[in-house]
Amino acid sequence: MKVRDKLIYTAARLFHQQGYNSTGINQIIDEAGIAKGSFYYNFKSKEELCIAYLEFRHEHWFTKLKQYVKKHASDTSEILCAFDFLIFMNELENFRGCSFLNILAELNKGDEKILKVIQSHKNDLRTYFNDRINDATVGDHMYLLFESALIESQLFKDQWPIIKSKNIVQSLIN
């Protein structure tokens, strides 16, 4: 595995377990089993590593969403299937929640570069819903239901917020 990838995977695990602010560069370097110089060859800072991680997570998450929807959307709409994808991800990742929102909660005022990556991810998700509905207001409503279902399911460690939101969405599109 490339050193850069090793650092991103290690950071992903540690950011998930401990949070972004509680994870130091030295811990990432130690747990990745690389030399300090190798870290700085690949990344100038922890912020740059975080951005690389979020970009990786964005691609990974959207790829999994599209694969899931393609495989399971035969009986239901793609939008309803996206809510089923949240249930799947909660089971897979033990109600981890949204990696982007988890890091957002820890950002300081000066973390504009990371904030822009998070906003870009959320804008892409909003576009995903709007591209599947011809009414931007309804698409935005579905996006907001999706986001709230994700947060609430993380909070309660339960699927009920997703199921309830999916039912609301179904009533909007029928």
BAKOLRO-727764 format. One record per residue: x, y, z of N, C-alpha, C in turn. Coordinates in pm, whole numbers, plus 50000, padded with zeros to 5 digits. Layout:
BEGIN
XYZXYZXYZ ...
***
This chain:
BEGIN
500854988250000500005000050000500895012550000 500505022349923501265034849917501215041950051 502285049250082502375056550209501195066350223 500895073550116499795083250119498475076450158 498195065050094496965057650125496965052550268 498115047850312498245042850450497915054050550 498405065950521498125077450608496635081050606 496025080850490494595084150480493755073850554 494045061150535493275050550603493465051150755 494685053650797494945054850941494225066950998 494305078250929493605090250975492095087750980 491565081050880490125078250877489705070451001 490465060151032490135051851149490225060051278 491305067651291491505075351414490525086951427 490245093851316489265104751322487905099251364 487575087251315486305080851351486285076951499 487365070851546487415065951684487545077151786 488385086951758488755096951858488275111051828 487955113551701487635127051658488845133451593 488585143751517489635150751444490595158051537 490065165951629490915173951716491715165651815 491205154151852491905145651951492955136551887 493055136851757494025128451687495195137151641 496365133651688497565141351653498325135251536 499125143451474499945138851362500895127751405 501515129051522502455118851568501775105351586 500535105351636499805092751651499515086651514 499105094951420498835089951285500105083851225 501215090751239502495085951187502875072651252 502765072151386503115059851459502235048051416 500925050351413500005039351383500035035251237 500445044551149500605041051008501925033650986 502825034751084504115027951073505015033950967 505005047250960505835054050860506755064050930 507725068750857508645078950911507985092650902 508365101350996507815114951000508055122150867 509225120250810509525126550681508595122050570 508145109450578507205104350478505855111350488 505465114450613504215121850630504325135350560 505375142650592505525156150539505875156350390 506335145150338506515144150193505155143650123 504185137250188502855135450131501875146450167 502015151950287501075162150336501845173050409 501465185250387502125196350455501635198150597 500415192950625499805195350755498695185150781 498225185150904497075176950940495845181550862 495725194450841494605199750762494615193950621 495765193550559495875187950424495515173050423 495935165850527495575151750540494065150350557 493455158850637492005158350658491275160750527 491735170150449491105172950320491215160750228 492385154450225492575142350143491655131250191 491525129750323490615119650378489175122550337 488735135150350487345138650315487095136750165 488075139950084487925137649939487825122749909 488645114649978488565100149963487195095150010 486745100050124485455095850180484315099750086 484395111350027483375115849932483245105949817 484375102749755484355093349642483845079549685 484355074849797483955061749849482465061349877 481945071449946480545071749987479615072449866 479905081349772479045082649654479125070249566 480285064149557480405051749481479535040949543 479605039449675478775029449744477295032649728 476915045449739475525049349722475035045349582 475765048849481475355045849343475295030949317 476255023449370476235008849356475015002849426 474745007749546473615002649622472305005549549 472145017749504470915021649435470755013649306 471825012149232471755004449106471324990149132 471814984349238471504970349272470104968749328 469614978549405468374976749482467184985049435 467364993749340466285003149305465264997549206 465294984849176464354979449078462904980149126 462694978249255461334978049308460904991549365 461785000649380461475013349444462225024649374 461875036749403462565048049340463985049149393 464815055849316466195057949359466255065949489 465355075249505465355083449626465015075049748 463995066849738463645058249851464795048549880 465415043849775466545034649790467725041549859 467885054449838468965061849907468765061450058 467525061750103467255060750246467565046650296 467295036450214467685022850250469215021850260 469905029350175471365029550180471855034750316 471175044750371471545049550505471425038350609 470355030750599470185019450691471335009550675 471665006550551472784997550520474095002950580 474355015750560475605021750612475625021850764 474495024350827474455023850974474805010051025 474294999850957474614986150997476094983050971 476584987650859477984985150822478954992550914 478615004950950479535013551025479075016451168 478145008551218477715009551358477285023751396 476385029351316475815042651342476895053351357 477875052651271478975062351271478495076551242 477445077451161476965090551121477725095350999 477665108050977478305114250861479715118750897 480695113450827482095117250851482295132250836 481585138050742481725152350714481155160750828 479985157050875479365164550985480105162051116 480655150151133481435147451254482655156751260 483325158551147484475167651145484015182051153 482905185351087482375198951094482165203351239 481675194351321481415197651461482675201451537 483835197551485485095200351553485895211851493 485415217651385486195227951318486255240851398 487375247451381487555260751437487235271051330 487145283351369486785294151277487695295051155 488965292251170489925293651060490045281650968 489265271550987489375259250908488565259950779 488755270850704487945273450584488145263050474 489365258150457489615248450350488855235450375 488845230850498488115218750532486615221350518 486165232850563484755236450552484295236150407 485095241150316484735241250173484565226950119 485405217650163485275203750120483975197850173 483645200750296482395195750355481205201650281 481225214650255480135221050182479995215150041 481105212349977481065206449844480395192749846 480735184649945480115171449958478605172849977 478195181850064476765183650090476045189449968 476705198249895476105203449772475925192449669 476905183349660476775172049568475625162849609 475425160949737474315152749784472975159549754 472915172449776471695180049744471395179049594 472415180249512472265178949367471785164949330 472295154849401471875140949376470355139849389 469805145649494468345145049512467615153749410 468105165549386467445174649292467465169249149 468505161749114468575155948980467555144748960 467015139449068466065128449059464605132949074 464435145749103463085151549119463035164149034 461955166148964461835177948877461455190548952 461215189449080460805200949162461905203549265 462605214749250463745217849338463325218949484 462135223949510461675225149649461495211349711 460895202249637460705188549687462065181549699 462955183649602464295177749609465045182449731 464975195549759465625200849879464995195150006 463705193450004463005187650119463525173450145 463685165750039464185152050052465625151950103 466425161150051467805162350098467825165450248 467005174950291466975178650433466455167150520 465485159650471465015147850544466125137350555 466855135550448467965126050446469025129850549 469395142550548470415147450643469945146150788 468715149950813468215149050951468075134550995 467665125850904467555111550937468925105750973 469935110050899471295105450925471765109651064 471555122151098471995127351229471205120951343 469905120351327469075114851434469335099851454 469585092651345469895078351362471225076451434 472165085451411473435084951483473195088051631 472395098151657472105102251794471445090951874 470415084851816469645074551888470155060351866 471165058851778471685045551745470525036151708 469675041351618468475034151579468095038151437 467415029251368467015031851229465685039351217 464935041051326463605046951315463595060551247 464575069551268464505082451198464585081051046 465325071251000465445069050856464145063250802 463605053650872462345047550828461235057950825 461145066150928460125076750933460325086750819 461555090950796461845100350687461525094250551 461865081550534461555074650408460055074350384 459285071950489457825071950477457305085850436 457875096250492457495109850456457815112450309 459005108450267459405110250128458455102650035 458125090550073457225082549990455875089749974 455395095850079454125103150068454255115449978 455465121249970455675132949884455765129449737 456255117649706456445114049565455295105849509 454375101749591453215094049541452035102849514 
***
